[in-house]
């Protein structure tokens, strides 16, 4: 039977927690505003849990989980959910793999049964054919998103520079082609048995639900799945607060324009310092009102796009992600000099009261947009349960950001946004025909990290 925890309400999120005998942690949140329910299942496994020579397994398994189980053949998971009027998908990051459905409330039991069936019986359907099929899908995804698009491997390169060889975050969730080719059926079976167990997962259900009935369904479908106690502890991802050196790489490729990208080592997610860093980067580089956009695009006209966002990480230092695309014949040297000048000024002065208020309002809007959907709330409850041990922390996440002072924002910029604490990646275009003029991308190519939850480009998704 499930062991209930007292109901709690934090920041408007009323939740109850339960723990099944097999270790599955359950978080329920009742909301009858609309007749829909969201199911979110987080497994505590991501690319940081992989070993050398077998990168990409976590993301590969995200795809394999949609290839049938003991009771569902082939593409049946998609067919059943979409046939019932629901939506679904899954994603993989450095730190977790998640699966989620949003259903008409009266179809909630179907989603719970499907998630339990593949958690408990995927190995019955996992064979060499399905492994080979999804391996090819992931390799093609890598070609489309990384290898064959301009600047596509920038995230991979900067991550490898920011986290040293042997660090669990040194490689990205997509994995390498060689490691994907090397993965065997035995590797996949062992990976599933180790990590896809109820005691390594958090299940949240949010929306128009009857909590007692929902818990009975969860007990019925998940309660008989055995726990697995063989999970190894993840490799420690901690690093010194400041790297103490600047790492630099210049890449010459067929890209539309020169680019300056950089990753700064910033505090771990879940800390007040990370919230201060988030506010600093919002002031500096989020949107067309930011300092870097005003300086580089509007005033100096050195760039067509400039963004600075936070990739929040809990098991390793977060990364401040700078991305600037040049305009016309502007040089990277000129861009970098202007960036460093703006960072130095910000580290000295900090944000103005108006800038801090605007940054906090922007983060508040993004956070409330996320929490207004049942799927967004379900995901955040899982996130705070898996990464920080307490789903109720989701309710106070915004208030913690709004409490950060201008002095704290200035201090984190002074301590961390330094040349000796970054990895720098420079793109110089090589055009196939001599004299061909570079074409500049528009500002939509800048991808800014979400303000509070911050998965950004660390997430591989789209199992559909």
PECOR-V434554 format. One record per pair of residues at least 6 apart in sequence whose C-alpha atoms are under 6 Angstrom apart, sorted by the first residue. I is the first residue (numbers start at 1). J is the second residue. Records with the same first field share a line. If there is no record, write none. Layout:
BEGIN
I: J / J
END
This chain:
BEGIN
1: 20
2: 18 / 19 / 20
3: 18 / 19
4: 17 / 18
5: 17 / 18
7: 15 / 16
8: 14 / 15
10: 395
11: 395 / 396
13: 395
14: 29
15: 28 / 29
16: 27 / 28
17: 26 / 27
18: 26
19: 25 / 26
22: 227
23: 198 / 199
24: 198 / 199 / 201
25: 202
26: 202 / 203 / 204
27: 204
28: 204 / 205 / 206
29: 206
30: 206 / 207 / 209
31: 207 / 208
32: 208
35: 105 / 208
36: 103 / 104 / 105 / 207 / 208
37: 102 / 103 / 105 / 206 / 207 / 208
38: 101 / 102 / 205 / 206 / 374 / 375
39: 100 / 101 / 204 / 205
40: 99 / 100 / 203 / 204 / 378
41: 98 / 99 / 202 / 203
42: 97 / 98 / 201 / 202
43: 96 / 97 / 200 / 201
44: 96 / 200
45: 96 / 97
46: 58 / 93 / 94 / 95 / 96 / 97
47: 58 / 94 / 173
48: 94 / 168 / 169
49: 234
53: 179
54: 179
55: 175 / 179
56: 173 / 174 / 175
59: 92
63: 463
67: 74 / 75
68: 74
69: 118 / 121 / 122 / 125
70: 121 / 124 / 125
86: 102 / 103
87: 101 / 102
88: 100 / 101
89: 99 / 100
90: 98 / 99 / 461
91: 97 / 98 / 460 / 461
92: 459 / 460
93: 173 / 458 / 459
105: 208
113: 221
116: 221 / 222
120: 225
146: 152 / 153
150: 255
160: 170
162: 423
163: 170
194: 231
197: 227 / 228
198: 227
199: 227
202: 382
204: 378
206: 374 / 378
207: 374
237: 315 / 316
238: 316
242: 421
243: 421
244: 420 / 421
245: 420 / 421
246: 419 / 420 / 422 / 423
247: 423
248: 423 / 424 / 425
249: 425
250: 425 / 426 / 427
251: 427
252: 427 / 428 / 429 / 430
253: 429 / 430
254: 429 / 430 / 431
255: 429
256: 438 / 439 / 440
257: 429 / 438 / 440
258: 326 / 427 / 428 / 429
259: 324 / 325 / 326 / 426 / 427
260: 324 / 426
261: 322 / 323 / 424 / 425
262: 321 / 322 / 423 / 424 / 425
263: 319 / 320 / 321 / 422 / 423
264: 319 / 320 / 421 / 422
265: 319
266: 317 / 318 / 319
267: 274 / 317 / 318
268: 313 / 314 / 317 / 318
269: 312 / 313 / 314
275: 401
276: 409
278: 310
280: 409
281: 308 / 309
282: 359
283: 290 / 359
284: 290 / 291 / 292
285: 292 / 307 / 308
286: 307
293: 306
296: 302 / 303
297: 303 / 304
302: 326 / 327 / 330
303: 325 / 326 / 327
304: 325 / 326 / 327
305: 324 / 325 / 443
306: 323 / 324
307: 322 / 323
308: 321 / 322
309: 320 / 321 / 448 / 449
310: 319 / 320 / 449
311: 318 / 319 / 449 / 454
312: 318 / 454
347: 410 / 413 / 414
350: 410
363: 451
370: 376
371: 377
381: 391
384: 390 / 391
385: 391
449: 456
END
